[in-house]
Amino acid sequence: MNSRTATLIRLVKRDKYLLLMFSPIFIYYLVIMYFPMPGVIMAFKNFTPGKGIFSGDWVGLKWFIQFYDSIYFWRLLRNTFLLAFLPLLFGFPIPILFAICVVEIKNRAFKRFAQTITYLPHFISTVVIAGMLINFLSPTDGIVNILLEKIGLERVNFMMEPGWFRTIFTSSDIWQSFGFSSIIYIAAIMSIDPEMYDSGKIDGVNKFQELWHLTLPSIKPTIIILLLLSLGGIMSVGFEKVYLLYNAATYETGDVLSTYVYRMGIIGQNYSFATAIGVFNSIITFILVFAANQLTRRATNMSLW
C-alpha cells in the first residue's frame, strides 16, 4: 500500500461521520443531476420511446431550429427571464435590509418573534402557497376582492388576467423567501468586529454612515457570492409554482421554458424536442453565470472561480 492510499484511508476514518452526513447530498446530485446526463443526446436524435436513448436517427440541430422558429420562442424566453429577474431585482435587497433591521433590534423577544414570523413562509409547501393565493384572490369570496368591493372598487379576476400574473408571482416569491434568505446576512453582520463600530462611534459617525461605510462593505463578499448563485438559477424559474398558478388564459405572461418542456415532453411525448429546449435553457444559464462572474471579478476582484 503506497503512502497516498494510506493517507486517504486515514482521512476517511477520521472524517467518516462527516462523510456519512454528506452522502445523501452526494447521492442526490449523482442520481438526479449526473446519471441523466447521457440523455442529452436525445436533443440531437429522433428519439423513439422504448428503444433506449441512443436509438433513432441523428438529426443534428433540427429540434433547436424548430424551437427557434416557433411562435412561442420569444414569449417563453421573455417570460422565463422576467419571472426570474423581477424577484431578483426587487427581492434581492430585501433580505439584506431585513437582516440589518433585525440586528439593530434590541428587544430579544421581539427579535425572535420577527425572525420566526418571516422564516415560516419558507417552510410552507409550494402547493399550499399556491392554494392560499388562489383562495385570497378568488373573484367571488377572496379576501382581496371583498376588500376592494368594500372601498368601492370593482372585483378583479386576478388569476385569469395575464397582466397580474407577474405581480402575483413576484410578490409571493419575495414574501416566501426573504426571511429565510436573511439568515446568511444576519450571520455575516454578526461576525463583524464590534470594535469597528466602537471606533466609528468615537469618530462621530451616524447610523447611515455606519451602514454605508462599515456594514455593507464588510458583508460585500457575501452579497456578491449570493448574487452570483442567484444568477445561476435565473433561467430556472420554479416549475411547481408557475404550473400551479398559471392557466391557458395567462400563458401570455406566465408560460415559461420549464412548463413548455413539461407540455411538450410529458403531455405531448415529444421527448427529443423537449430535451433540446432543456439543453438550450442550460446553455443560456451557463452564459449568464459566466458573464456575471467575469464582470464581478473585473469590478470587485471577487468571483466564484
ZADO-1210 file (C-alpha; in nm, 4 decimals, padded with zeros to 6 digits):
<atoms>
<atom x="00.0000" y="00.0000" z="00.0000" code="MET" pos="1"/>
<atom x="00.1532" y="00.3310" z="-00.1071" code="ASN" pos="2"/>
<atom x="00.1555" y="00.6480" z="00.1030" code="SER" pos="3"/>
<atom x="-00.1286" y="00.8164" z="-00.0864" code="ARG" pos="4"/>
<atom x="-00.3659" y="00.5247" z="-00.0303" code="THR" pos="5"/>
<atom x="-00.2706" y="00.5057" z="00.3357" code="ALA" pos="6"/>
<atom x="-00.3290" y="00.8786" z="00.3773" code="THR" pos="7"/>
<atom x="-00.6673" y="00.8525" z="00.2043" code="LEU" pos="8"/>
<atom x="-00.7769" y="00.5652" z="00.4308" code="ILE" pos="9"/>
<atom x="-00.6644" y="00.7586" z="00.7370" code="ARG" pos="10"/>
<atom x="-00.8598" y="01.0684" z="00.6307" code="LEU" pos="11"/>
<atom x="-01.1716" y="00.8615" z="00.5568" code="VAL" pos="12"/>
<atom x="-01.1546" y="00.7020" z="00.9010" code="LYS" pos="13"/>
<atom x="-01.1024" y="01.0409" z="01.0623" code="ARG" pos="14"/>
<atom x="-01.3939" y="01.2090" z="00.8822" code="ASP" pos="15"/>
<atom x="-01.6246" y="00.9084" z="00.8482" code="LYS" pos="16"/>
<atom x="-01.9155" y="01.0775" z="01.0269" code="TYR" pos="17"/>
<atom x="-01.8877" y="01.3924" z="00.8169" code="LEU" pos="18"/>
<atom x="-01.8755" y="01.1802" z="00.5015" code="LEU" pos="19"/>
<atom x="-02.1806" y="00.9882" z="00.6229" code="LEU" pos="20"/>
<atom x="-02.3689" y="01.3166" z="00.6712" code="MET" pos="21"/>
<atom x="-02.2609" y="01.4336" z="00.3258" code="PHE" pos="22"/>
<atom x="-02.3512" y="01.1078" z="00.1485" code="SER" pos="23"/>
<atom x="-02.7269" y="01.1824" z="00.0956" code="PRO" pos="24"/>
<atom x="-02.6398" y="01.5101" z="-00.0807" code="ILE" pos="25"/>
<atom x="-02.3756" y="01.3346" z="-00.2895" code="PHE" pos="26"/>
<atom x="-02.6182" y="01.0570" z="-00.3870" code="ILE" pos="27"/>
<atom x="-02.8902" y="01.3102" z="-00.4696" code="TYR" pos="28"/>
<atom x="-02.6723" y="01.5055" z="-00.7121" code="TYR" pos="29"/>
<atom x="-02.5239" y="01.1881" z="-00.8555" code="LEU" pos="30"/>
<atom x="-02.8619" y="01.0306" z="-00.9296" code="VAL" pos="31"/>
<atom x="-03.0647" y="01.3414" z="-01.0196" code="ILE" pos="32"/>
<atom x="-02.8019" y="01.5574" z="-01.1891" code="MET" pos="33"/>
<atom x="-02.5243" y="01.3365" z="-01.3303" code="TYR" pos="34"/>
<atom x="-02.6789" y="00.9990" z="-01.4181" code="PHE" pos="35"/>
<atom x="-02.9341" y="01.1577" z="-01.6605" code="PRO" pos="36"/>
<atom x="-02.6620" y="01.3490" z="-01.8485" code="MET" pos="37"/>
<atom x="-02.6260" y="01.0903" z="-02.1310" code="PRO" pos="38"/>
<atom x="-02.9917" y="01.1628" z="-02.2101" code="GLY" pos="39"/>
<atom x="-02.8806" y="01.4956" z="-02.3592" code="VAL" pos="40"/>
<atom x="-02.8092" y="01.3038" z="-02.6784" code="ILE" pos="41"/>
<atom x="-03.1863" y="01.2811" z="-02.7362" code="MET" pos="42"/>
<atom x="-03.1791" y="01.6518" z="-02.8277" code="ALA" pos="43"/>
<atom x="-02.9827" y="01.5590" z="-03.1416" code="PHE" pos="44"/>
<atom x="-03.1737" y="01.2441" z="-03.2381" code="LYS" pos="45"/>
<atom x="-03.5240" y="01.1405" z="-03.3378" code="ASN" pos="46"/>
<atom x="-03.5861" y="00.9536" z="-03.0129" code="PHE" pos="47"/>
<atom x="-03.8384" y="00.6702" z="-03.0006" code="THR" pos="48"/>
<atom x="-03.9700" y="00.5708" z="-02.6544" code="PRO" pos="49"/>
<atom x="-03.8943" y="00.2133" z="-02.5559" code="GLY" pos="50"/>
<atom x="-03.5823" y="00.1773" z="-02.7735" code="LYS" pos="51"/>
<atom x="-03.3293" y="00.3493" z="-02.5489" code="GLY" pos="52"/>
<atom x="-03.1806" y="00.6964" z="-02.5509" code="ILE" pos="53"/>
<atom x="-02.9302" y="00.6049" z="-02.8222" code="PHE" pos="54"/>
<atom x="-03.1998" y="00.4865" z="-03.0637" code="SER" pos="55"/>
<atom x="-03.3368" y="00.6873" z="-03.3548" code="GLY" pos="56"/>
<atom x="-03.1809" y="00.8723" z="-03.6461" code="ASP" pos="57"/>
<atom x="-02.9314" y="01.1513" z="-03.5919" code="TRP" pos="58"/>
<atom x="-03.0986" y="01.4845" z="-03.6796" code="VAL" pos="59"/>
<atom x="-02.8374" y="01.7332" z="-03.5579" code="GLY" pos="60"/>
<atom x="-02.9791" y="02.0730" z="-03.4657" code="LEU" pos="61"/>
<atom x="-03.3237" y="02.0065" z="-03.6113" code="LYS" pos="62"/>
<atom x="-03.5100" y="02.0426" z="-03.2797" code="TRP" pos="63"/>
<atom x="-03.3171" y="02.3556" z="-03.1801" code="PHE" pos="64"/>
<atom x="-03.4010" y="02.5204" z="-03.5121" code="ILE" pos="65"/>
<atom x="-03.7622" y="02.4128" z="-03.4807" code="GLN" pos="66"/>
<atom x="-03.7844" y="02.5697" z="-03.1357" code="PHE" pos="67"/>
<atom x="-03.6183" y="02.8909" z="-03.2545" code="TYR" pos="68"/>
<atom x="-03.8624" y="02.9162" z="-03.5462" code="ASP" pos="69"/>
<atom x="-04.1573" y="02.8508" z="-03.3150" code="SER" pos="70"/>
<atom x="-04.4011" y="03.1359" z="-03.2491" code="ILE" pos="71"/>
<atom x="-04.3529" y="03.0685" z="-02.8771" code="TYR" pos="72"/>
<atom x="-03.9733" y="03.1122" z="-02.8686" code="PHE" pos="73"/>
<atom x="-03.9529" y="03.4811" z="-02.7766" code="TRP" pos="74"/>
<atom x="-04.2557" y="03.4650" z="-02.5496" code="ARG" pos="75"/>
<atom x="-04.1074" y="03.1776" z="-02.3492" code="LEU" pos="76"/>
<atom x="-03.7660" y="03.3436" z="-02.3331" code="LEU" pos="77"/>
<atom x="-03.9178" y="03.6751" z="-02.2207" code="ARG" pos="78"/>
<atom x="-04.1446" y="03.5184" z="-01.9601" code="ASN" pos="79"/>
<atom x="-03.8702" y="03.2955" z="-01.8186" code="THR" pos="80"/>
<atom x="-03.6281" y="03.5850" z="-01.7901" code="PHE" pos="81"/>
<atom x="-03.8799" y="03.8262" z="-01.6375" code="LEU" pos="82"/>
<atom x="-04.0229" y="03.5790" z="-01.3842" code="LEU" pos="83"/>
<atom x="-03.6674" y="03.5079" z="-01.2680" code="ALA" pos="84"/>
<atom x="-03.5279" y="03.8600" z="-01.2959" code="PHE" pos="85"/>
<atom x="-03.8127" y="04.0507" z="-01.1277" code="LEU" pos="86"/>
<atom x="-03.7894" y="03.8600" z="-00.7942" code="PRO" pos="87"/>
<atom x="-03.4127" y="03.9066" z="-00.8100" code="LEU" pos="88"/>
<atom x="-03.4386" y="04.2784" z="-00.8879" code="LEU" pos="89"/>
<atom x="-03.6979" y="04.3628" z="-00.6236" code="PHE" pos="90"/>
<atom x="-03.6354" y="04.0794" z="-00.3800" code="GLY" pos="91"/>
<atom x="-03.2559" y="04.0568" z="-00.3543" code="PHE" pos="92"/>
<atom x="-03.2067" y="04.3781" z="-00.1476" code="PRO" pos="93"/>
<atom x="-03.4923" y="04.2983" z="00.0940" code="ILE" pos="94"/>
<atom x="-03.3151" y="04.0199" z="00.2919" code="PRO" pos="95"/>
<atom x="-03.0131" y="04.2489" z="00.3306" code="ILE" pos="96"/>
<atom x="-03.2246" y="04.5360" z="00.4645" code="LEU" pos="97"/>
<atom x="-03.4227" y="04.2991" z="00.6860" code="PHE" pos="98"/>
<atom x="-03.1023" y="04.1494" z="00.8276" code="ALA" pos="99"/>
<atom x="-02.9728" y="04.4973" z="00.9126" code="ILE" pos="100"/>
<atom x="-03.3028" y="04.5828" z="01.0841" code="CYS" pos="101"/>
<atom x="-03.3046" y="04.2572" z="01.2827" code="VAL" pos="102"/>
<atom x="-02.9509" y="04.3127" z="01.4086" code="VAL" pos="103"/>
<atom x="-03.0470" y="04.6618" z="01.5246" code="GLU" pos="104"/>
<atom x="-03.3470" y="04.5380" z="01.7288" code="ILE" pos="105"/>
<atom x="-03.2577" y="04.5481" z="02.0965" code="LYS" pos="106"/>
<atom x="-03.5612" y="04.3660" z="02.2347" code="ASN" pos="107"/>
<atom x="-03.4691" y="03.9963" z="02.2134" code="ARG" pos="108"/>
<atom x="-03.8274" y="03.8704" z="02.2425" code="ALA" pos="109"/>
<atom x="-03.9466" y="04.0907" z="01.9586" code="PHE" pos="110"/>
<atom x="-03.6392" y="03.9991" z="01.7515" code="LYS" pos="111"/>
<atom x="-03.7130" y="03.6257" z="01.7863" code="ARG" pos="112"/>
<atom x="-04.0790" y="03.6877" z="01.7049" code="PHE" pos="113"/>
<atom x="-03.9948" y="03.8881" z="01.3905" code="ALA" pos="114"/>
<atom x="-03.7493" y="03.6255" z="01.2702" code="GLN" pos="115"/>
<atom x="-03.9893" y="03.3361" z="01.3331" code="THR" pos="116"/>
<atom x="-04.2777" y="03.5047" z="01.1518" code="ILE" pos="117"/>
<atom x="-04.0651" y="03.5812" z="00.8450" code="THR" pos="118"/>
<atom x="-03.8951" y="03.2388" z="00.8364" code="TYR" pos="119"/>
<atom x="-04.2190" y="03.0384" z="00.8439" code="LEU" pos="120"/>
<atom x="-04.3354" y="03.1022" z="00.4812" code="PRO" pos="121"/>
<atom x="-04.0176" y="02.9364" z="00.3535" code="HIS" pos="122"/>
<atom x="-04.1250" y="02.6061" z="00.5077" code="PHE" pos="123"/>
<atom x="-04.4779" y="02.6145" z="00.3679" code="ILE" pos="124"/>
<atom x="-04.5288" y="02.3833" z="00.0711" code="SER" pos="125"/>
<atom x="-04.5478" y="02.5466" z="-00.2703" code="THR" pos="126"/>
<atom x="-04.8817" y="02.3711" z="-00.3226" code="VAL" pos="127"/>
<atom x="-05.0169" y="02.5310" z="-00.0049" code="VAL" pos="128"/>
<atom x="-04.8838" y="02.8743" z="-00.1052" code="ILE" pos="129"/>
<atom x="-05.0495" y="02.8455" z="-00.4469" code="ALA" pos="130"/>
<atom x="-05.3754" y="02.7360" z="-00.2850" code="GLY" pos="131"/>
<atom x="-05.3652" y="03.0324" z="-00.0469" code="MET" pos="132"/>
<atom x="-05.3074" y="03.2748" z="-00.3342" code="LEU" pos="133"/>
<atom x="-05.5915" y="03.1293" z="-00.5393" code="ILE" pos="134"/>
<atom x="-05.8289" y="03.1496" z="-00.2408" code="ASN" pos="135"/>
<atom x="-05.7258" y="03.5014" z="-00.1382" code="PHE" pos="136"/>
<atom x="-05.7567" y="03.6298" z="-00.4957" code="LEU" pos="137"/>
<atom x="-06.0805" y="03.4477" z="-00.5812" code="SER" pos="138"/>
<atom x="-06.3232" y="03.6791" z="-00.7675" code="PRO" pos="139"/>
<atom x="-06.6207" y="03.5512" z="-00.5630" code="THR" pos="140"/>
<atom x="-06.5173" y="03.5050" z="-00.1996" code="ASP" pos="141"/>
<atom x="-06.1485" y="03.6024" z="-00.1954" code="GLY" pos="142"/>
<atom x="-06.0491" y="03.8425" z="00.0827" code="ILE" pos="143"/>
<atom x="-05.8721" y="04.0777" z="-00.1606" code="VAL" pos="144"/>
<atom x="-06.1807" y="04.1232" z="-00.3778" code="ASN" pos="145"/>
<atom x="-06.4027" y="04.1619" z="-00.0725" code="ILE" pos="146"/>
<atom x="-06.1794" y="04.4472" z="00.0479" code="LEU" pos="147"/>
<atom x="-06.1809" y="04.6024" z="-00.3000" code="LEU" pos="148"/>
<atom x="-06.5590" y="04.5949" z="-00.3011" code="GLU" pos="149"/>
<atom x="-06.5728" y="04.7461" z="00.0480" code="LYS" pos="150"/>
<atom x="-06.3758" y="05.0510" z="-00.0664" code="ILE" pos="151"/>
<atom x="-06.5905" y="05.0955" z="-00.3771" code="GLY" pos="152"/>
<atom x="-06.3730" y="04.9286" z="-00.6406" code="LEU" pos="153"/>
<atom x="-06.4712" y="04.6569" z="-00.8848" code="GLU" pos="154"/>
<atom x="-06.3808" y="04.2948" z="-00.8274" code="ARG" pos="155"/>
<atom x="-06.0864" y="04.1640" z="-01.0325" code="VAL" pos="156"/>
<atom x="-06.0367" y="03.8079" z="-01.1537" code="ASN" pos="157"/>
<atom x="-05.6637" y="03.8174" z="-01.0774" code="PHE" pos="158"/>
<atom x="-05.5850" y="03.4582" z="-01.1725" code="MET" pos="159"/>
<atom x="-05.7361" y="03.4988" z="-01.5203" code="MET" pos="160"/>
<atom x="-05.5716" y="03.8327" z="-01.6008" code="GLU" pos="161"/>
<atom x="-05.2332" y="03.7966" z="-01.7799" code="PRO" pos="162"/>
<atom x="-05.1292" y="04.1422" z="-01.6605" code="GLY" pos="163"/>
<atom x="-05.1459" y="04.0362" z="-01.2946" code="TRP" pos="164"/>
<atom x="-04.9543" y="03.7085" z="-01.3192" code="PHE" pos="165"/>
<atom x="-04.6008" y="03.8514" z="-01.2881" code="ARG" pos="166"/>
<atom x="-04.7020" y="04.0752" z="-00.9971" code="THR" pos="167"/>
<atom x="-04.8609" y="03.7838" z="-00.8098" code="ILE" pos="168"/>
<atom x="-04.5675" y="03.5522" z="-00.8786" code="PHE" pos="169"/>
<atom x="-04.3003" y="03.8080" z="-00.7861" code="THR" pos="170"/>
<atom x="-04.4638" y="03.9420" z="-00.4693" code="SER" pos="171"/>
<atom x="-04.5450" y="03.5949" z="-00.3355" code="SER" pos="172"/>
<atom x="-04.1916" y="03.4737" z="-00.4111" code="ASP" pos="173"/>
<atom x="-04.0397" y="03.7655" z="-00.2208" code="ILE" pos="174"/>
<atom x="-04.2758" y="03.7146" z="00.0746" code="TRP" pos="175"/>
<atom x="-04.1971" y="03.3440" z="00.0904" code="GLN" pos="176"/>
<atom x="-03.8172" y="03.3702" z="00.0711" code="SER" pos="177"/>
<atom x="-03.6870" y="03.6978" z="00.2147" code="PHE" pos="178"/>
<atom x="-03.6961" y="03.5909" z="00.5807" code="GLY" pos="179"/>
<atom x="-03.5055" y="03.2683" z="00.5330" code="PHE" pos="180"/>
<atom x="-03.2605" y="03.4330" z="00.2916" code="SER" pos="181"/>
<atom x="-03.1734" y="03.6906" z="00.5567" code="SER" pos="182"/>
<atom x="-03.0153" y="03.4273" z="00.7848" code="ILE" pos="183"/>
<atom x="-02.6840" y="03.4329" z="00.5971" code="ILE" pos="184"/>
<atom x="-02.6715" y="03.8136" z="00.6029" code="TYR" pos="185"/>
<atom x="-02.7513" y="03.8228" z="00.9752" code="ILE" pos="186"/>
<atom x="-02.4651" y="03.5807" z="01.0369" code="ALA" pos="187"/>
<atom x="-02.2324" y="03.7918" z="00.8202" code="ALA" pos="188"/>
<atom x="-02.3250" y="04.1118" z="01.0054" code="ILE" pos="189"/>
<atom x="-02.2869" y="03.9468" z="01.3467" code="MET" pos="190"/>
<atom x="-01.9342" y="03.8370" z="01.2506" code="SER" pos="191"/>
<atom x="-01.8172" y="04.1969" z="01.2016" code="ILE" pos="192"/>
<atom x="-01.5725" y="04.3038" z="01.4722" code="ASP" pos="193"/>
<atom x="-01.7641" y="04.5184" z="01.7287" code="PRO" pos="194"/>
<atom x="-01.4530" y="04.7295" z="01.7815" code="GLU" pos="195"/>
<atom x="-01.5006" y="04.8706" z="01.4319" code="MET" pos="196"/>
<atom x="-01.8431" y="05.0034" z="01.5329" code="TYR" pos="197"/>
<atom x="-01.6976" y="05.1421" z="01.8568" code="ASP" pos="198"/>
<atom x="-01.4282" y="05.3238" z="01.6608" code="SER" pos="199"/>
<atom x="-01.6918" y="05.4693" z="01.4317" code="GLY" pos="200"/>
<atom x="-01.8946" y="05.5991" z="01.7245" code="LYS" pos="201"/>
<atom x="-01.5843" y="05.7662" z="01.8675" code="ILE" pos="202"/>
<atom x="-01.5305" y="05.9344" z="01.5289" code="ASP" pos="203"/>
<atom x="-01.8899" y="06.0618" z="01.5409" code="GLY" pos="204"/>
<atom x="-02.0409" y="05.8668" z="01.2503" code="VAL" pos="205"/>
<atom x="-02.4197" y="05.8412" z="01.2368" code="ASN" pos="206"/>
<atom x="-02.6232" y="05.5274" z="01.1668" code="LYS" pos="207"/>
<atom x="-02.6422" y="05.5864" z="00.7925" code="PHE" pos="208"/>
<atom x="-02.2662" y="05.6404" z="00.7647" code="GLN" pos="209"/>
<atom x="-02.2100" y="05.3296" z="00.9767" code="GLU" pos="210"/>
<atom x="-02.4311" y="05.1285" z="00.7442" code="LEU" pos="211"/>
<atom x="-02.2834" y="05.2644" z="00.4216" code="TRP" pos="212"/>
<atom x="-01.9147" y="05.2682" z="00.5125" code="HIS" pos="213"/>
<atom x="-01.8873" y="04.9762" z="00.7546" code="LEU" pos="214"/>
<atom x="-02.1712" y="04.7229" z="00.7461" code="THR" pos="215"/>
<atom x="-02.2274" y="04.6959" z="00.3698" code="LEU" pos="216"/>
<atom x="-01.8549" y="04.6860" z="00.2748" code="PRO" pos="217"/>
<atom x="-01.7973" y="04.4184" z="00.5398" code="SER" pos="218"/>
<atom x="-02.0672" y="04.1895" z="00.4006" code="ILE" pos="219"/>
<atom x="-01.9949" y="04.2708" z="00.0339" code="LYS" pos="220"/>
<atom x="-01.8253" y="03.9330" z="-00.0348" code="PRO" pos="221"/>
<atom x="-02.1344" y="03.7523" z="00.0961" code="THR" pos="222"/>
<atom x="-02.3641" y="03.9701" z="-00.1142" code="ILE" pos="223"/>
<atom x="-02.1633" y="03.9086" z="-00.4319" code="ILE" pos="224"/>
<atom x="-02.1428" y="03.5314" z="-00.3838" code="ILE" pos="225"/>
<atom x="-02.5166" y="03.5018" z="-00.3200" code="LEU" pos="226"/>
<atom x="-02.5924" y="03.7275" z="-00.6160" code="LEU" pos="227"/>
<atom x="-02.3857" y="03.5079" z="-00.8467" code="LEU" pos="228"/>
<atom x="-02.5559" y="03.1957" z="-00.7124" code="LEU" pos="229"/>
<atom x="-02.8936" y="03.3605" z="-00.7719" code="SER" pos="230"/>
<atom x="-02.7954" y="03.4419" z="-01.1298" code="LEU" pos="231"/>
<atom x="-02.7187" y="03.0725" z="-01.1747" code="GLY" pos="232"/>
<atom x="-03.0879" y="02.9983" z="-01.1437" code="GLY" pos="233"/>
<atom x="-03.2200" y="03.2993" z="-01.3332" code="ILE" pos="234"/>
<atom x="-03.3388" y="03.0806" z="-01.6235" code="MET" pos="235"/>
<atom x="-03.4655" y="02.8030" z="-01.3963" code="SER" pos="236"/>
<atom x="-03.7918" y="02.9510" z="-01.2767" code="VAL" pos="237"/>
<atom x="-03.9615" y="02.7202" z="-01.0287" code="GLY" pos="238"/>
<atom x="-04.1798" y="02.4875" z="-01.2371" code="PHE" pos="239"/>
<atom x="-04.4105" y="02.3916" z="-00.9496" code="GLU" pos="240"/>
<atom x="-04.5282" y="02.7408" z="-00.8609" code="LYS" pos="241"/>
<atom x="-04.5781" y="02.8553" z="-01.2192" code="VAL" pos="242"/>
<atom x="-04.7604" y="02.5333" z="-01.3060" code="TYR" pos="243"/>
<atom x="-04.9918" y="02.5674" z="-01.0038" code="LEU" pos="244"/>
<atom x="-05.0736" y="02.9344" z="-01.0686" code="LEU" pos="245"/>
<atom x="-05.0943" y="02.9687" z="-01.4446" code="TYR" pos="246"/>
<atom x="-05.3675" y="02.8606" z="-01.6835" code="ASN" pos="247"/>
<atom x="-05.4431" y="02.8899" z="-02.0538" code="ALA" pos="248"/>
<atom x="-05.5634" y="03.2478" z="-02.0058" code="ALA" pos="249"/>
<atom x="-05.2280" y="03.3576" z="-01.8597" code="THR" pos="250"/>
<atom x="-04.9916" y="03.1753" z="-02.0979" code="TYR" pos="251"/>
<atom x="-04.9042" y="03.5124" z="-02.2495" code="GLU" pos="252"/>
<atom x="-04.7199" y="03.6226" z="-01.9339" code="THR" pos="253"/>
<atom x="-04.6943" y="03.3005" z="-01.7306" code="GLY" pos="254"/>
<atom x="-04.5748" y="03.0288" z="-01.9670" code="ASP" pos="255"/>
<atom x="-04.2019" y="02.9619" z="-01.9153" code="VAL" pos="256"/>
<atom x="-03.9479" y="02.7194" z="-02.0574" code="LEU" pos="257"/>
<atom x="-03.9945" y="02.4587" z="-01.7834" code="SER" pos="258"/>
<atom x="-04.3743" y="02.4454" z="-01.8221" code="THR" pos="259"/>
<atom x="-04.3419" y="02.4332" z="-02.2016" code="TYR" pos="260"/>
<atom x="-04.0945" y="02.1444" z="-02.1701" code="VAL" pos="261"/>
<atom x="-04.3467" y="01.9638" z="-01.9493" code="TYR" pos="262"/>
<atom x="-04.6273" y="02.0099" z="-02.2011" code="ARG" pos="263"/>
<atom x="-04.4120" y="01.9090" z="-02.4989" code="MET" pos="264"/>
<atom x="-04.2280" y="01.6232" z="-02.3285" code="GLY" pos="265"/>
<atom x="-04.4619" y="01.4629" z="-02.0757" code="ILE" pos="266"/>
<atom x="-04.8002" y="01.5515" z="-02.2237" code="ILE" pos="267"/>
<atom x="-04.7096" y="01.5758" z="-02.5931" code="GLY" pos="268"/>
<atom x="-04.4496" y="01.2932" z="-02.5712" code="GLN" pos="269"/>
<atom x="-04.2150" y="01.4844" z="-02.8000" code="ASN" pos="270"/>
<atom x="-03.9126" y="01.3908" z="-02.5915" code="TYR" pos="271"/>
<atom x="-03.6391" y="01.4981" z="-02.8318" code="SER" pos="272"/>
<atom x="-03.7911" y="01.8431" z="-02.8795" code="PHE" pos="273"/>
<atom x="-03.8359" y="01.8892" z="-02.5034" code="ALA" pos="274"/>
<atom x="-03.4776" y="01.7776" z="-02.4383" code="THR" pos="275"/>
<atom x="-03.3489" y="02.0306" z="-02.6924" code="ALA" pos="276"/>
<atom x="-03.5335" y="02.3102" z="-02.5081" code="ILE" pos="277"/>
<atom x="-03.3817" y="02.1950" z="-02.1791" code="GLY" pos="278"/>
<atom x="-03.0318" y="02.1954" z="-02.3292" code="VAL" pos="279"/>
<atom x="-03.0914" y="02.5427" z="-02.4721" code="PHE" pos="280"/>
<atom x="-03.2003" y="02.6620" z="-02.1269" code="ASN" pos="281"/>
<atom x="-02.8840" y="02.5202" z="-01.9684" code="SER" pos="282"/>
<atom x="-02.6601" y="02.6886" z="-02.2259" code="ILE" pos="283"/>
<atom x="-02.8216" y="03.0298" z="-02.1659" code="ILE" pos="284"/>
<atom x="-02.7860" y="02.9832" z="-01.7888" code="THR" pos="285"/>
<atom x="-02.4170" y="02.8962" z="-01.8236" code="PHE" pos="286"/>
<atom x="-02.3527" y="03.2028" z="-02.0397" code="ILE" pos="287"/>
<atom x="-02.5269" y="03.4323" z="-01.7886" code="LEU" pos="288"/>
<atom x="-02.3377" y="03.2918" z="-01.4890" code="VAL" pos="289"/>
<atom x="-02.0028" y="03.3017" z="-01.6708" code="PHE" pos="290"/>
<atom x="-02.0587" y="03.6609" z="-01.7865" code="ALA" pos="291"/>
<atom x="-02.1727" y="03.7737" z="-01.4402" code="ALA" pos="292"/>
<atom x="-01.8719" y="03.6067" z="-01.2791" code="ASN" pos="293"/>
<atom x="-01.6302" y="03.7773" z="-01.5204" code="GLN" pos="294"/>
<atom x="-01.7920" y="04.1187" z="-01.4702" code="LEU" pos="295"/>
<atom x="-01.7831" y="04.0791" z="-01.0925" code="THR" pos="296"/>
<atom x="-01.4182" y="03.9738" z="-01.0993" code="ARG" pos="297"/>
<atom x="-01.3220" y="04.2809" z="-01.3024" code="ARG" pos="298"/>
<atom x="-01.5309" y="04.5199" z="-01.0908" code="ALA" pos="299"/>
<atom x="-01.4606" y="04.3890" z="-00.7386" code="THR" pos="300"/>
<atom x="-01.1790" y="04.1304" z="-00.7709" code="ASN" pos="301"/>
<atom x="-01.4168" y="03.8721" z="-00.6241" code="MET" pos="302"/>
<atom x="-01.5756" y="03.5773" z="-00.8025" code="SER" pos="303"/>
<atom x="-01.6871" y="03.2167" z="-00.7664" code="LEU" pos="304"/>
<atom x="-01.3850" y="03.0879" z="-00.9599" code="TRP" pos="305"/>
</atoms>
